[in-house]
Amino acid sequence: MSGYVTIDGTKVLINGQRNLLEMVREAGIDLPTFCYHSELSIYGACRMCVVEDAKGTILGSCSTPPVDGMAIKTNTPRLMRIRRMMLELLLANHDRDCTTCVKNGRCKLQELCARLGVDRVRFPRRDKVVPIDNSSPSILRDENKCILCGDCVRVCYERQGTGAIDFAYRGAQVKVTPAYGRRMADVNCVNCGQCVAICPTGALAVRPETDQVWAAIRDPKKQVVVQIAPAVRVAVGEEFGMKPGKISTGKIVAALKKLGFDHVFDTCFTADLTTIEETNEFLGRFLSGQRLPQFTSCCPAWVMCVEQYYPEKVNQLSSCRSPQQMFGSLLKRYYAKERGIDKSDLYVVSVMPCTAKKFEAQRPEFSKDGVRDVDAVITTQELARMIKAAGVVFEALEEEAFDSPFSFATGAGVIYGYTGGVATAVVREAAAIVTKERVMEVELQPVEGLPGVRSADVTLGEHTVRLAVVSGLGAARDLLAAMDKGAVAYDIVEVMSCPGGCAGGGGQPTPNETEQRLARTKGLRNADKRQQIRLAQENPLMGELYRRWLDKPNSHMAHAALHTTYGHRRRIGGNGHEDFPKPEFASTEVKVCVGSNCYNKGSRHLLKRFAEEISSRGLSEVVDLRAVFCMEECDRGPGVTINGREFFGVTPDDVPHILLEVVNGAKEKDKVHK
């Protein structure tokens, strides 16, 4: 469509904009929004972006497409009154303890109230205080601060395909809540933190671990060491006025030493180690044709997604621990022993861009005799708060170097911080091993029909390796579905749960949108290109590491320290969902699985159909209908159990036949018994 829209008296060309809001912003006018996000669907609930047309009609600019000849105004007295009223109404149902809120100073609600001159609220405070949900190891949820913008709901469903939180109830009772009103830890949340990254208030926040870290630093018995992930170095500077993508590694090291850490190490070191182990693992699988494609395992949210939704693919995950956990294992198994430190007195802290790393560090697979390999994980945001709390002037710091022996890493380790980096590092390594060639870049091309997926065919001698890279769990689900149908096939697949990979992790500074993610990625790419050594196997410290501690890649010793196993994980905890009346003399027990996978495949409709059939056939006195949360058979769902007999792949049309077959069988059995 071509033509013009007149905005506040200025003609603006229609040139592919989806809505009036995009045109208004292109005209240099920053209309306020809460629920609008350019990467998500249009919701249009907050009414902050309203405009007024020539007829005096109030329009939501985010949901109104541009039409040639349209004339609108963006800041009439009427519009200003509407926006102020909307802010007052939001504040009436909002916890106003701003000074103690984690979002204080960067809250969108706070910002717009100051901008639009809302300095008093004519409505009383809410009289109901809901307890904070701190059950998740990664995310704090404070319902009292939710403004119902729906951003978290849409990012969880649309980008991640998880749907761990959604709107519930209607009218004045509406709220955003995890499935079935349960705690975050009890539903299918994968801890990716994208809801935290997009929440405009403090309703969703990173669960902090800074108090534990401060306590360890101040404990004279503890030797406190810290590792820094690749994506942190191109983001933490944003908290101190630097541009996204600006590398500030030396200043971060200096700041951490001022905070009191005994030694500062680089996670890129164990990213090199991961590259070596994962490449050797992949070549073994590829040449034998077993357990392919190999899926990367660096992203704990992706691993959890596989455990919850695709347990049949668990054995295709790389057995390599993530670089974070490899580092923790090396420090507790070998470093502590060589330094004469009891491993319980060696306190290992990770600085990560990722909220899911908090969950990963607490996994039982990564602790031994009650001692965790990684004791605490703080995000980029938390590190910035610690630096500010200590009064350290970040901008004035003189750069310092990482401590030995984990101080040097190659470009292969650095690029773990963005999507495609792990796959590129593995292909570099594989080419060097198989063909002795130096393949530094992999040209990834978009895959038709699969947005968010890129692929490449890489020649290794007489073999061709089919590689795919995807970020965002929603796109990963689409890719898996296409692979299961035979539409595409790959040998190795890199999956990162966050858009842009770790550069867009849930613990990175906000705003955390496309512009910032691209700048951070560019910074990491440039850092890789500046490295003199870009192949992990050429890191001179790797050879020494294997000689001293690990023998050789994929050896028994390496597997014990650097690899792990994963299994099926229950998605939703609890005993039931729907509260159907229990018959006094029931002879038939019907259980419908409403775990996340079965629920997404239609088990809610099955539950409804069973209830209707039981009622219409007069079976309410003999059938006990219940919902259960997991039958642990996700690949065959939806699942139903009737008197201990299991049925899978059940559809609503199957219900009458299955129900009558089992009920009639129960009646005949009862007659024989009598």
Secondary structure, 3 states (H helix, E strand, C coil): CCCEEEECCEEEECCCCCCHHHHHHHCCCCCCCCCCCCCCCCCCCCCCCEEEECCCCEEEHHHCCCCCCCEEECCCHHHHHHHHHHHHHHHHCCCCCHHHCCCCCCCHHHHHHHHCCCCCCCCCCCCCCCCCECCCCCEEECHHHCCCCCHHHHHHHHHCCCCCEEEECCHHHCEEEEHHHCCHHHCCCCCCCHHHHHCCCCCEEECCCHHHHHHHHCCCCCEEEEEECHHHCCCHHHHHCCCCCCCCHHHHHHHHHHHCCCEEEEHHHHHHHHHHHHHHHHHHHHHHCCCCCEECCCCHHHHHHHHHHCHHHHHHECCECCHHHHHHHHHHHHHHHHCCCCCCCEEEEEEECCCHHHHHHCCHHHEECCEECCCEEEEHHHHHHHHHHCCCCHHHCCCCCCCCCCCCCCHHHHHHHCCCHHHHHHHHHHHHHHCCCCCCCCCCEECCCCCCEEEEEEEECCEEEEEEEEECHHHHHHHHHHHHHCCCCCCEEEEECCCCHHHHCCCCCCCCCHHHHHHHHHHHHHHHHHCCCCCHHHCHHHHHHHHHHHCCCCCHHHHHHHECCCCCCCCCCCCCCCCCCCCCCCCEEEEEECCHHHHHCCHHHHHHHHHHHHHHCCCCCCEEEEEECCCCCHHHCCEEEECCEEEECCCHHHHHHHHHHHHHHHHHHHHHHC
